[in-house]
Amino acid sequence: MSTEHFIIENRIEEIPVLAEKIELLAEKQNFPGKVTMNINLALEEALSNIIYYAFSDNKKHLINILLSVENKKLTIKITDDGIPFDPTLHKEPDISLAVEDRPVGGLGILLISKIMDTVKYSREKNLNILTLTKHLK
């Protein structure tokens, strides 16, 4: 099993830096190109939601990202100390509605669920834990 651990601050500027690190890891692990792009997209959506909505103060918070690869399966575990939010309980937006008739939000969560094979949430010791898995074919 191979694991990588990254810690970013709750600043949106951290996401492109993380994306570069993910691309290097993906190259080292021989991920298919499309998988790498999708992983970065899912991470960008999940992390931007955390950065924009999880913290009710303007203080620095750390977000932990643990990636592990075992038996052609990637597991991403994102942990933050923000307000509790379970994205798996979020109702899917009705994408059949016209854009102007849709409520704001929810598309990022939908995108993550379409890209990743599983999306799981838990709350432990005042921490949000979002676990994403993707089979690397």
SVG drawing of the C-alpha trace seen along z (x, -y; Angstrom):
<svg xmlns="http://www.w3.org/2000/svg" viewBox="-38 -36 45 42">
<polyline fill="none" stroke="black" stroke-width="0.4" points="0.0,0.0 1.2,-3.5 0.1,-6.6 0.6,-10.3 -0.5,-12.9 -1.0,-16.6 -2.1,-19.4 -3.5,-22.6 -4.8,-25.8 -8.4,-26.9 -7.4,-29.2 -8.6,-28.7 -5.0,-29.5 -3.9,-26.1 -6.0,-24.1 -3.8,-24.6 -0.7,-23.8 -2.3,-20.5 -3.4,-19.7 0.3,-19.8 1.2,-17.4 -1.6,-15.1 -0.4,-15.1 3.1,-14.2 1.7,-11.4 -0.5,-10.2 2.5,-10.1 4.5,-8.1 1.6,-5.7 0.8,-5.5 -2.8,-6.6 -4.6,-6.9 -4.6,-10.5 -8.4,-11.0 -8.5,-9.6 -5.9,-12.2 -8.0,-15.0 -11.2,-13.7 -9.5,-13.2 -8.3,-16.8 -11.7,-18.0 -13.4,-16.1 -10.8,-17.3 -11.2,-20.9 -15.0,-20.7 -14.8,-19.1 -12.0,-21.4 -13.6,-24.6 -16.9,-23.6 -14.9,-23.1 -13.0,-26.4 -16.0,-28.5 -18.6,-27.0 -17.1,-25.0 -15.7,-27.7 -17.7,-30.4 -14.6,-32.5 -11.7,-34.0 -9.0,-32.0 -6.5,-29.6 -7.8,-26.0 -5.9,-23.0 -7.4,-20.5 -5.8,-17.0 -5.9,-15.0 -4.7,-11.4 -4.4,-9.5 -3.8,-5.8 -3.6,-3.3 -4.1,0.4 -5.1,3.1 -5.9,0.6 -8.2,-1.4 -7.6,-5.0 -9.0,-6.2 -9.0,-9.9 -9.8,-10.9 -10.4,-14.6 -10.6,-15.8 -11.5,-19.2 -12.6,-20.8 -15.4,-22.9 -19.1,-22.9 -20.8,-19.5 -22.0,-18.9 -22.8,-15.6 -22.8,-16.0 -24.3,-12.5 -27.5,-13.7 -27.7,-16.7 -30.6,-16.4 -29.4,-16.1 -30.2,-19.3 -32.9,-18.9 -30.7,-19.5 -33.7,-19.2 -34.8,-22.7 -33.7,-25.8 -30.6,-27.4 -32.5,-30.4 -35.1,-28.2 -32.5,-26.0 -31.6,-26.9 -27.9,-27.8 -25.5,-25.0 -25.4,-21.3 -23.7,-20.8 -20.3,-20.3 -21.6,-17.5 -23.4,-15.9 -20.1,-16.1 -18.1,-14.4 -20.6,-11.6 -20.5,-11.1 -16.7,-11.1 -15.9,-8.9 -17.1,-5.4 -18.1,-6.0 -18.6,-9.0 -18.9,-8.5 -19.1,-11.0 -18.6,-10.6 -18.2,-13.0 -15.7,-11.9 -14.2,-13.9 -15.6,-17.2 -14.0,-16.5 -15.7,-16.1 -14.3,-13.1 -15.1,-12.8 -13.9,-9.5 -13.9,-9.2 -12.9,-6.1 -12.0,-5.5 -11.1,-2.2 -8.1,-2.7 -8.7,-0.5"/>
</svg>
